[in-house]
């Protein structure tokens, strides 16, 4: 028998894990940007990466609250999903720029 309370919990935990992964990536981006000395381009890309991380954290927190607040959580909207994907892809691009 399926317990409908477990799926929102798994989804909430997945959002938390993804947020933690993004936090690690943002910290590594700051470390990479400041490793060889401070350059204007490195600081700019690092700041952009941190802003994208903050945007993703806010989106994830919004979704986690929605999952916790309702007996039957609402479906993920296309707008929220698109914003989360764009933040993630843009952060990956920023990380790639910092590495190369």
C-alpha positions in Angstrom: 0.0 0.0 0.0 1.3 3.4 -1.0 1.7 6.1 1.7 1.0 9.5 0.1 2.9 11.3 2.8 6.3 9.9 1.7 6.5 11.4 -1.8 6.4 15.0 -0.6 9.0 14.2 2.0 11.3 12.6 -0.6 10.8 15.7 -2.8 11.6 18.0 0.1 14.8 16.1 0.8 15.8 16.2 -2.9 15.4 20.0 -2.9 17.6 20.1 0.2 20.3 17.9 -1.3 20.3 20.0 -4.5 20.6 23.2 -2.5 23.6 21.7 -0.6 25.2 20.7 -3.9 24.7 24.3 -5.2 26.2 25.6 -2.0 29.3 23.5 -2.4 29.6 24.7 -6.0 29.3 28.3 -5.0 31.9 28.0 -2.3 34.3 26.3 -4.7 33.7 29.1 -7.2 34.6 31.7 -4.6 37.8 29.7 -3.7 38.7 29.4 -7.4 38.1 33.0 -8.1 40.3 34.2 -5.2 43.0 31.5 -5.5 45.3 33.2 -8.0 44.7 36.7 -6.7 41.7 39.0 -7.1 40.9 40.0 -10.6 37.9 42.1 -11.7 36.7 39.3 -14.1 37.0 36.7 -11.4 35.1 38.8 -8.9 32.4 39.5 -11.4 31.9 35.8 -12.3 32.1 34.9 -8.6 29.5 37.5 -7.7 27.2 36.3 -10.5 27.6 32.7 -9.3 26.7 33.7 -5.8 23.6 35.6 -7.0 22.5 32.6 -9.0 23.0 30.4 -5.9 21.0 32.7 -3.8 18.2 32.7 -6.4 18.2 28.9 -6.4 18.1 28.8 -2.6 15.1 31.1 -2.5 13.3 29.0 -5.2 14.0 25.8 -3.3 12.9 27.3 0.0 9.7 28.4 -1.6 9.0 24.9 -2.9 9.9 23.3 0.4 7.4 25.5 2.2 4.7 24.7 -0.3 5.4 21.0 0.1 5.2 21.2 3.9 2.1 23.4 4.1 -0.4 21.4 2.3 -1.9 17.9 2.8 -1.8 17.4 -1.0 1.1 19.5 -2.2 0.5 21.4 -5.5 2.3 20.4 -8.6 5.5 22.2 -9.5 4.7 25.1 -11.8 6.4 25.5 -15.1 7.6 29.0 -14.1 9.3 27.7 -10.9 10.8 24.7 -12.8 12.1 26.9 -15.5 13.7 29.4 -13.0 15.4 26.5 -11.1 16.8 25.0 -14.3 18.0 28.4 -15.5 19.7 29.1 -12.2 21.4 25.7 -12.2 22.6 25.9 -15.9 23.8 29.5 -15.5 25.7 28.5 -12.3 27.3 25.6 -14.2 28.4 28.0 -17.0 29.9 30.4 -14.4 31.8 27.5 -12.8 33.1 26.5 -16.2 34.3 30.1 -16.9 36.1 30.1 -13.5 37.8 26.8 -14.2 39.0 27.7 -17.7 
